[in-house]
Amino acid sequence: MKQSSTLIPTLREVPADAEIKSHQLLLRAGFIRQIASGVYSYLPLGNRVLKKVEAIVREEMDNIGAVELLMPTLQPAELWQETGRWYSYGAELMRMNDRHERRFALGPTHEEVITSLVRDEIKSYKRLPLALYQIQTKFRDEKRPRFGLLRGREFVMKDAYSFHTSQESLDEMYQKMVQAYTNIFSRLGLNFRAVIADSGAIGGKDTHEFMVLSEIGEDTIAYSDTSDYAANIEMAEVVTTYEKSNEALQELTKINTGNHKTIEEVATFLQVTREKLIKSLLFVVDEEYVLVLVRGDHEVNDIKVKNLLNATSVELASPEQTNEVMGCPVGNVGPIGAKVKIIADYGVQSIVNGICGANALEIHYTGVNPTRDFSVDQYGDIRFIQEGDPSPDGKGRILFAKGIEVGHVFKLGTRYSEAMNAVYLDENGRSQTMIMGCYGIGISRVLTAVAEQLADDKGLIWPSSITPYDVHVIVVNMKDEAQKNAGLNLYDKLKQERYDILLDDRQERAGVKFADSDLIGIPVRVVVGKRVSEGIVEVKIRKTGETIELPIEQLLSELPNVIK
Amino acid sequence: MKQSSTLIPTLREVPADAEIKSHQLLLRAGFIRQIASGVYSYLPLGNRVLKKVEAIVREEMDNIGAVELLMPTLQPAELWQETGRWYSYGAELMRMNDRHERRFALGPTHEEVITSLVRDEIKSYKRLPLALYQIQTKFRDEKRPRFGLLRGREFVMKDAYSFHTSQESLDEMYQKMVQAYTNIFSRLGLNFRAVIADSGAIGGKDTHEFMVLSEIGEDTIAYSDTSDYAANIEMAEVVTTYEKSNEALQELTKINTGNHKTIEEVATFLQVTREKLIKSLLFVVDEEYVLVLVRGDHEVNDIKVKNLLNATSVELASPEQTNEVMGCPVGNVGPIGAKVKIIADYGVQSIVNGICGANALEIHYTGVNPTRDFSVDQYGDIRFIQEGDPSPDGKGRILFAKGIEVGHVFKLGTRYSEAMNAVYLDENGRSQTMIMGCYGIGISRVLTAVAEQLADDKGLIWPSSITPYDVHVIVVNMKDEAQKNAGLNLYDKLKQERYDILLDDRQERAGVKFADSDLIGIPVRVVVGKRVSEGIVEVKIRKTGETIELPIEQLLSELPNVIK
């Protein structure tokens, strides 16, 4: 493509409303333009990257036997009413009336449509398992769209759905999907982790989020420094073994800690490390009060509390509730003499001569020893993992990172098939509910992830798998006939060899052309300049800045190596 | 793809609500399913055809230098208000409010978005001409969606827009687009015509519709039996030369025609051919009464009347108006003694001893001769063309056909660029308004057109360019190990050779498999049956029904010929 015939409106200035690097660069390099809040046009370069990402996703989906189809954007309200999501999805579901006042959702996801389709068309176990996917524009009315393509209101997704007769069959497909996603994000050149995630209220079991490591990410990931273990910090299991000090047991003693309330304040006041303190927090668990203990340097993870107690709802008690139940302010709560159920993290078990609140204003205990001084109804892993903890898979230590979610795999189970009566006849002619999985990739979001992770201060840097063009050929001076002709010849020749070429044939200064080229970030640049009269062109690698001069007739034979 | 792992839900019965062949077959063969009125899912086979059509369109667009981008579905109302179409587009424009009560249209077309984009990004003549296109889902709230994909509410379109500094540049692009469209529809195997169409109220000049000839079409096309001339019948120029009889002129005579009012009745009553009659109709043209004359066997074309008189509005006068102005009922109106402006079709000029109304109840004139008996203010081509008329390009005679519109090219001129102030600076630094063209193809509609034109009574027949799979391999009996193994081997081998293969590996009766195969319409079928034990398979051409038996090892070398 000749640059004079396409639309690549680069900007010198950083757009005022773009907060993060990827958003700034995608705007400045002319890949996208905003049409409305959270709604973008993909200009020619952005569209090319999008289509290349789609092609990779398609290939890997096809490889695992998933079958592509295309469902509509307009989804009748009746389908969403069957699952109840018409009411529960909230303001993020874009809705509209047609001319006959029938209600529709603009699809943010397609569980309802695909379940209704498969329910109507599949009647026998013989036609299962089945995995279907589509690549399609989705809609979600984000309250605060931001970060460009990262949190938009109209975006491109690959969404896949699978249907099974058994949990084993679902497990098998889930593993295939995890592998396909791993292939996809590897081919995209991303540093990512498959992160164990919370299956939330949907009721499924296994779920992984594919997170690209990036400081702009909205989620924190706990990952191993040596293995591929990674989990959402809410989900990461703590397998730390705590050593119990063999110091002599002290006597249980009440002391006045005055106005010192927080863990930090009490530890400083008593000149001990926070590990000595027993953090005691009153929770309301399914309408029952439960005292939850963790070590002073740890944080309670309420999802783990919920799972340990097999509860539906876990909430911290209010200061008023705490005062009423424990007879003291929040800062003085402790397990000794408490009249409520007590659960404690494993870390508490090993505390020797610890400190805890005494359930009286301005009073703490010292010399506290679990079992001797109070009993615990149940020990468990109920704290957040921390950096430095051993990785749950036994390999290495945990580090934290922020992540951008680019993919999600989820064992739905029968959440949708039950609500929508998607059943089949088994080998014995008995009606059974289908078991489902769903699997998404944020196609347009990938552009942001790649731009965040691979760009430098001069501009974007595309991996060769999804670069808008393979090679950027720059004619330094279009008024110089020798340069112009050599550039046009090279363009034709490379196109014949099936390379995607962007030719800068504009009447612009060399400085503008080089700056634009750095901004756009095509991995290989060929500069046709003064030395073309001697038959020499310059090849530059965008990522490393490495430059070599080559006789023009060697370029074709060298190019495959350079691109690698 | 193995048929056991995909979703091809064929139907034996004709679905009750499908009126036309293509709709019935696309449903029965499992290519599409309706989700809501005019809203469809493309099942795996339908999606494959869609993607192949898209690829052909993309290739031909790229070949003429058009550049792909992707604009959003959600279009802010403000943009549509700039051109006034927010108000004029009517109920077909789907509209919605976001969570902040901002109004959006779901794009049925993208003139506003692209014009705003180009207006903001292109400032200089140096960046023009520019041709941009996208392939995207569009929305139009049809009052009565019908005929499956033909008149849907959500559909896939290719829409292109071009921007120019001169009419010549637009003309050049328009010609390129016409050529690209011709290539596209030829590659799709369609019998089509580029039809001269009415540019309507938009104010552009040239416009062609690409019509696939089909009896279910909603428009009538006048086309030449020898050349590629074709026009919407409203637009087709009449170049007939009329011979004037040299019979002796009769005297003008009043006769009582009683209750005989219509052309047919009067001609029969007087025992003459309709050619002898002068059909006289009173019109209201821009608030002035005009008497319009055509030969009795011709029909007035009001678009031609409008163009001849350079008028804004042309309407037939009501019977009351006619009675008031002419003093008689509609059936007795005539030019002799009329006090209004008279225009006549060229055909009237040659009438000798004709018959017309006498502007009195139950009275006609015979022996009427134009010029001698009445004068005409202006002669012109103001009738509809008829079958048998000479083609306006001088080649052959006109025939009529019905057509399905699959494409449209249109010289927009400055309709949008003026309304939205899309200007550039010319060589002299002066601000000029961009000149635009727009060019659409109904991608999903192509499926209907192909199905209508190429199917037979057994099912669909796909041209090799867009067939969902190249070859349908059918294992007659999956319980026969020899057949099963030979089928699976063949499947692998053909896939290695890069053929797209559908393998019928289902546990179904042979009859079901063959009927489904005919219905689906893959052009080449390879049947792995009993004779595979002797190394023989059967190859069948879907279109001709031609069958040959081949040694399995010859299949690979023969297949390219067979597919051709």
Chai-1 contact restraints between the chains, C-beta under 6 A:
chainA,res_idxA,chainB,res_idxB,connection_type,confidence,min_distance_angstrom,max_distance_angstrom,comment,restraint_id
A,S5,B,G65,contact,1.0,0.0,6.0,A-B,restraint_1
A,T6,B,V67,contact,1.0,0.0,6.0,A-B,restraint_2
A,P9,B,E121,contact,1.0,0.0,6.0,A-B,restraint_3
A,I35,B,P72,contact,1.0,0.0,6.0,A-B,restraint_4
A,A36,B,P76,contact,1.0,0.0,6.0,A-B,restraint_5
A,V39,B,P72,contact,1.0,0.0,6.0,A-B,restraint_6
A,V39,B,L74,contact,1.0,0.0,6.0,A-B,restraint_7
A,S41,B,M71,contact,1.0,0.0,6.0,A-B,restraint_8
A,Y42,B,L69,contact,1.0,0.0,6.0,A-B,restraint_9
A,Y42,B,L70,contact,1.0,0.0,6.0,A-B,restraint_10
A,L43,B,L69,contact,1.0,0.0,6.0,A-B,restraint_11
A,P44,B,V67,contact,1.0,0.0,6.0,A-B,restraint_12
A,P44,B,L69,contact,1.0,0.0,6.0,A-B,restraint_13
A,N47,B,E68,contact,1.0,0.0,6.0,A-B,restraint_14
A,N47,B,L69,contact,1.0,0.0,6.0,A-B,restraint_15
A,N47,B,L70,contact,1.0,0.0,6.0,A-B,restraint_16
A,G65,B,S5,contact,1.0,0.0,6.0,A-B,restraint_17
A,V67,B,T6,contact,1.0,0.0,6.0,A-B,restraint_18
A,V67,B,P44,contact,1.0,0.0,6.0,A-B,restraint_19
A,E68,B,N47,contact,1.0,0.0,6.0,A-B,restraint_20
A,L69,B,L43,contact,1.0,0.0,6.0,A-B,restraint_21
A,L69,B,P44,contact,1.0,0.0,6.0,A-B,restraint_22
A,L69,B,N47,contact,1.0,0.0,6.0,A-B,restraint_23
A,L70,B,Y42,contact,1.0,0.0,6.0,A-B,restraint_24
A,L70,B,N47,contact,1.0,0.0,6.0,A-B,restraint_25
A,M71,B,S41,contact,1.0,0.0,6.0,A-B,restraint_26
A,P72,B,I35,contact,1.0,0.0,6.0,A-B,restraint_27
A,P72,B,V39,contact,1.0,0.0,6.0,A-B,restraint_28
A,P72,B,E154,contact,1.0,0.0,6.0,A-B,restraint_29
A,L74,B,V39,contact,1.0,0.0,6.0,A-B,restraint_30
A,L74,B,E154,contact,1.0,0.0,6.0,A-B,restraint_31
A,P76,B,A36,contact,1.0,0.0,6.0,A-B,restraint_32
A,A91,B,R99,contact,1.0,0.0,6.0,A-B,restraint_33
A,M96,B,M96,contact,1.0,0.0,6.0,A-B,restraint_34
A,D98,B,D141,contact,1.0,0.0,6.0,A-B,restraint_35
A,R99,B,A91,contact,1.0,0.0,6.0,A-B,restraint_36
A,R99,B,D141,contact,1.0,0.0,6.0,A-B,restraint_37
A,E121,B,P9,contact,1.0,0.0,6.0,A-B,restraint_38
A,D141,B,D98,contact,1.0,0.0,6.0,A-B,restraint_39
A,D141,B,R99,contact,1.0,0.0,6.0,A-B,restraint_40
A,E154,B,P72,contact,1.0,0.0,6.0,A-B,restraint_41
A,E154,B,L74,contact,1.0,0.0,6.0,A-B,restraint_42
